[in-house]
């Protein structure tokens, strides 16, 4: 046979030969050589120019389609869905990278930062890092030798007033005073407006000193110790002298006996002695107690007793009065702002 005949036979054998079977085993992915060639249209769609025009969402949709992935049976429906890499929009990716570089803290971390700054400012602006309890106090000044002088508690950035009164609760004017070092305390005194008041404010957190005060008509000075750094601040301290002052009203009835001064002074400040028995009072803002066979009545708003006659009294500068009355006095007549008030006491 000639060369032409041999070539023809080879072409005929190649045309009649069956297609080669795939060597893929069950469960394995077909090799690219075993796959049929893609049509010309698919090749045109997968060209680099067209792929470059696809967005990230289109790429994700295209490559996540199970029909685009081979399976052990060729192009049959795959039994499992493979995870393909996700494409991101370049703008979104650039924006996220910018946030990571500029904003390095989370919301919780930022809140913790501002909480720490707030605590720092609060500690710096608050003396010794804590808020002090502001109170109004009163004390009886003892002028006897060997007695302890009264103490006034002060704190930085808090104004306080020292008031002097006599045994009747009337103001006692201040003639002059000697203050401690000006580097420790700021002291103000206005003799024309409030001659019985001295305003004080410490300059340093931990300051101390004594205040020497001369009262009108009194030959001996009154000393008050000034301290700071305490848990409580005396925003107002009433220093009560145990004697009558120049502004005291004319003495009509006898004052309280000396032995009753301690109990009545406690009642005047709202502190009830332990042995006192509290009574019920109707008709006015008042409280009453029985103590050692005596009856004590505390009245506010400048209310005063008119009947029966009392055996002792004590007043404060705010208009509160305490009276010592005969035991078991069920009915008491008082005066309040020019009006008569009837008080009824029970619970003896």
HUKA-V766560 format. One record per helix or strand. SS is the DSSP state (H for helix, E for strand). FROM is the first residue (numbers start at 1). TO is the last residue. If there is no record, write none. Layout:
# HUKA-V766560
SS,FROM,TO + SS,FROM,TO
This chain:
# HUKA-V766560
H,3,16 + H,32,34 + H,40,45 + H,48,52 + H,56,63 + H,66,68 + E,71,71 + E,74,74 + H,90,102 + H,107,125 + H,127,129 + E,133,141 + E,150,154 + E,160,165 + E,171,171 + E,174,178 + E,185,189 + E,197,202 + E,208,215 + E,222,228 + E,232,241 + H,258,268 + E,277,282 + E,286,291 + E,294,299 + E,304,307 + E,312,315 + E,321,325 + E,331,336 + E,339,346
